[in-house]
């Protein structure tokens, strides 16, 4: 729970500042982002019982400049998306993923984690600002807009995946391959949804995204049940869900090529059997309320993973590279017409812009980190 500044020449510490409270089981796993006179830092701890936030520190002194909480202010209209202030204050929404800065708009973008507990029947409403994409003015820490990818999230579909800004048709947009299985294109200036299409074959929680309202078309029969109405008032019935809580894509970043205008996305094809159970809030304890088992999704491209080229304008897959296991590494697209990614079998792979494999290199272990050049 510390943010540390080191002198790059000799490694000596310049300052360190506590950015969260480990006694409340917060921890810090997100990479900080330096933007001008700001060091942006997020926090982790989604499935505990504490609210998420993101904050900015002075790079010279480490002093905190601003902090923005991922729950609404009590008494505001947004707060009514939670059943109570108490539920909202223990509602999760961590900022453990990647933060993006767009110099054209001077905004930072980040995703927020799932609400707690997983069982959505205990927190009726949309539960702003959990499982969402948020834009904030980097100078003031004031929210510019928020788009909620999974309102009233019941499947642990953290929205913490990266938001990659790009130009299309003369406007600035952002692309996001969400854990919930949909690829979103959002106006980077005002948060208005442009399009949203599934980028994996099996999605059971929603039939699609309404482009007029921006809301998902939920499939009520596939939402986990209310455990208070189940066996002995403690358990709900088991429901099949795809994607699983690991998501159709997790924290591994996708790449965008300015040459092709395509995104290159590592994906995951795993589903789950999900059984909710009743849970009481206990300070400092995990706040989940479910048991589950995971297995490969049916008709999942011949494996548990797939590396795809995605056209954000048309919402279509241009090509794909099926993999036996989930693709859990970050992707890299270069100006040399080569795209790289790693596999859980331990291969670093290079493909051309048409998806043809150029070569692969075997490492001693599965690759879950990011490729850089």
N, C-alpha and C positions, 0 to 999 in steps of 0.2 A: 504493500500500500504506500509505496514511496516513489516519488519522481526525483531523479538524480541528474545533476549536471556535472559533467567531467570536462576538464581541459583536454582537448584532443591531442596536444603535443606531449604532455607528460602523464596523462591519466589521473591527475590529482582532482579530488572532488572540489567543485566550486560551491555547490549547495545541494541540499536535499530537503524535500518538503513532503509531508504526509498528505496524500490526496484522498484517503479513505480510512475507515476504521476497521482493522482486522478483528477487533473484539465482536463486531457485528457480522463477521465472516465475509466482509467485502474482500476483494483482492484486485490487483491491477495486472491485467494480461494484455491490454491493448497497446499497440505501439503509439507513442506520442507523435504529433504532427507539428512542425514548426511553420508558422505563417507570419512573416514580418516580426512584429514585436509580441507575438503570442506563441505559447507552447500549449497545444490542445491535448488534453488527456481524458480518457474515459475510464470507467470502472467495471468490474465484473461481480457476479454473484446472483444471477437470475433466479435460481431455484431456491433461494433462501427466503428472506421476508423483509428485505430492505428496498427502498426506492432507488432507481438509477439516476445518474446525472452525468453531465460532461462539464469540464471546466477549463479555464485558460489561466496560464501562469506567465509572469514576466520572465523572459529568458535570461536577464541579467541577475535578478535577485531571487527569483523563484516565488515571489509573492503572488497570491491568487488575485486575478483581475476580475473574473466573473465565474459564476456557476449556474448552470441551467438544469433543473430537475425534469425528469421524463414523465412526471405526473402533473396534471393541471393544478393551478392555484385553487385552494378551497374556496367555494362560493362563486366560482365562475361557471358559465354554461358548460364548459368542457368537463368540469368536475362531476356533472350529472351523468356522465358516461360510466361512472362507478356507482355501486349501490350505497357506498358510505365513504366518509373520509378515512376511516380506519382501514377499509379494504384498499383504498387508493394508496395509503402510506406504506402498505406492505405488499404492493403490487408488482414489484420487479421492474422490468424494462431497462436492463443494463445496457451500457454503451461499450461493449467489449470488442466490437469489430473495427473495421478500417474507417478512418475519416478522410474525406475528400475535400480539397479546396479548389474553388474555381476562381481564378484571378479576374476573369471578365466580369463576374457578378459580385465578387468579394464576399462570397458565402462559403460556409463549410457545410458538408452534408454527411450524415451518419445514420446508421440504422439503430433501432432499439430492440432489446430482447423481449422475450415472452413475458406475459403477466403471470403472477403467482397467486394461488396454486394453479396447476394445470387444469383442474376441474372448473370449467367455465360457469357451472351452475351456482357456484358460490359468489360470483362477481358479475351479475347480470349487467348488460350494457356493452358498449364498444370498448371501454377501458383505455381511453386515450392516456398517454401517447405510447402505449406498448405495441410491439410488433409493427413498427412504423418506420417511415423514412422522414427525416427532419432536416430542414435548412435553417441555419442560424447566421446572423450577422456576426462576423468574426471580431469586430471591434467592440460591440456592445454586449454580446451574448443574448440578444433578443431574438426570439423565434420569428422567422420570416414565413414559413409554412410547414405543414406536416401532412403527410399522406399515409393513412393507415392501411398497410397491405393485408393484414389479417385481423379485422375487428373481432373482439371477444374470442381471441385465440384459445383453442381448446386442445392443440396438438403439439405445443412447444415449437411453433414455427417462428423462432426469433427472426426479427427483421434486420439483424445486424450485418447482413451482407453489404458489400461495397456498392456505392452509387457512383457510376462512371459518367462524367459529363462529356458530351460530344456535340458536333454541329450536324444538323440535318435540315434540309429545305430552308436554309437561311435562319434557323432558330437554334437556341441552345437547349439541349435536352440532357437527361440523365437516364442511363440504362441500369436496371437492377434485376438480376436473376435471383428471385427470392427463394427461401427455403420451402415455401408453400407450393412450389412447382410452376409458378407463373413468372414470365419475363415482362417487366413493366418498363414502359417508356414514359417519362414524366417531364413536363416543362420545368427546366431547372430554375426559372425565375419565379414562377408562381405556384408550382406544385400541381398544376392541372394534368390529369391523366391523358396521355395521347393514345396509347394502346396497351393491351396486356393479353398475352397468349401463353398457353401452356408450353413449356419446353421439355417436358417429359410426358410419356404416354399415359401413365396411370396416376390420376388425381381423383380422390374420392370425396373430399370435403366440400368442393364447390364445382359447379358445372361450367363456370366461366366468370369473367369480370364484366360488369355492366359499365360500358364506356361513358354513359351519360352521368351516372351517379358516382362512378369509381368504386362501387361496392361489389364484393363477391356475391355470386348467386349461390348461397349455401344449399347444401343437400341435407335437410334436417335429420333424415333417417340415419345419416352417417356421422352425426355428432355424438361423441361419448355421452352416455346417459347420466342422469342425476343419481348419484350413489345413495342419497337419502331415501330414494324410492325403490331401492333394490333389495337384495337379500339381507334381512335383519336390519334394514335401514343403514347399512354400512358400505355395501358394494353396489356398483352399477353393472350392467351387462357388458360383455366384451364386444368391441366393435372393430372391424377391419378398417385400417386407415392407410392411405398412400398419398403422399410420401410418408415415411416414418418420421419420427421426431428429429432424426439426423438431417432431414431435409433433402430436397431434390438437388440442392447445392448448399454447402455450408460456408465456412469462413474462407475457403480457398479462393483467391481472387481470380476473376476472369480477365482477359486481355481485350483491348480494342485496337484495331488497325486503322489508321487514317488512310492507308492505301486502298484497302478493300471496303472499308465502311462496315466491317463485320466484327462481331464479338466472338471470342473463342472461350468456351465455357466448359469447365470440368463439372461433371454431373454424377449423381448418385441415384441408384434405382433399388431402393429398399422400402418395404412396407412393414406394417406392424399390427399385431393384435393388442388392443389397448383396453385395460380394465380400470375404471376410475374407482376410488374408494374415498370415504369421508376422512377428512383430516382437520385437526384443530391447530390454530396458530400457536406456536411456541417460540419465543424469542431465541434467536441463534440456532434454530434447527432448520433442516431442509423443509421446504414448503411446496411439496409436489402433489401428492395425492393420486398416484396411479402406479400400476404395474404393467409391464408390456413385454412382448417378445417380438424380435425382428427377423425377417428373412427376405430373400430376393423377391422383388416384385415380379408378377407374371408378365410375360411378353415384354421383357426389359432389354430389348436389343441384343439378346444373347449373352448378357452378363449383368453384373451389378453396377457397372459404370459405363460412361460414354463421354467422349470428348467431342464437342460439337462446334460448328461454325453457325452463328445465328445472325440473321438479318433483322435488325430492330425496326426497320421501316415497314417490312411486310409481315413481320411476326412469324417467319418461317425458318426452319432448319435448312441450311445450304448443303452441309455434309456432316457426317458423323463418323467417329472411330470407336466402335464398341470395345469395351474392356471387360476382362473377367471380373475384376473387383472395382469398387468405387474409385473414381479418379479424385484423389484427395490432395493433390498438389495444386499450387497456383499455376497459371498459364502466362506465357510471355510471347508477344508478337513483336518481331523486329522489322526494321526497314530493309533488311536483306532478304525479305520474302520467306522467312522461316518462322514457324510457330513451335514453341517448346512446351512440354508438360511432363510430369512424372507419374508413375504408377505404383500401386501398393506392392507389386511384385518386384519393385526395385529398379525399373527401367526409366532412364531419362530418354524421352523420345523427341525427335525432330521431324516435323511434317511440313510440306510446302503449303501454299495458299489454297490448294485444292484438296488438302487432306491426305496427300500421298506421303507415306512414311519414307523419309530420307535415310535415317539411321536411328539406332537405339544403343544406349550404353548401360550395361548392367552395374548397379551399385550393390553394396552388401545388404541393404535394407529397403523397406518400403519408403517411398518419397512422399512426405506430407508438407514439405516446406515450399518456398517460392523460388522460381527460377529468375535469375537476374543477369543482366549483361552490362 
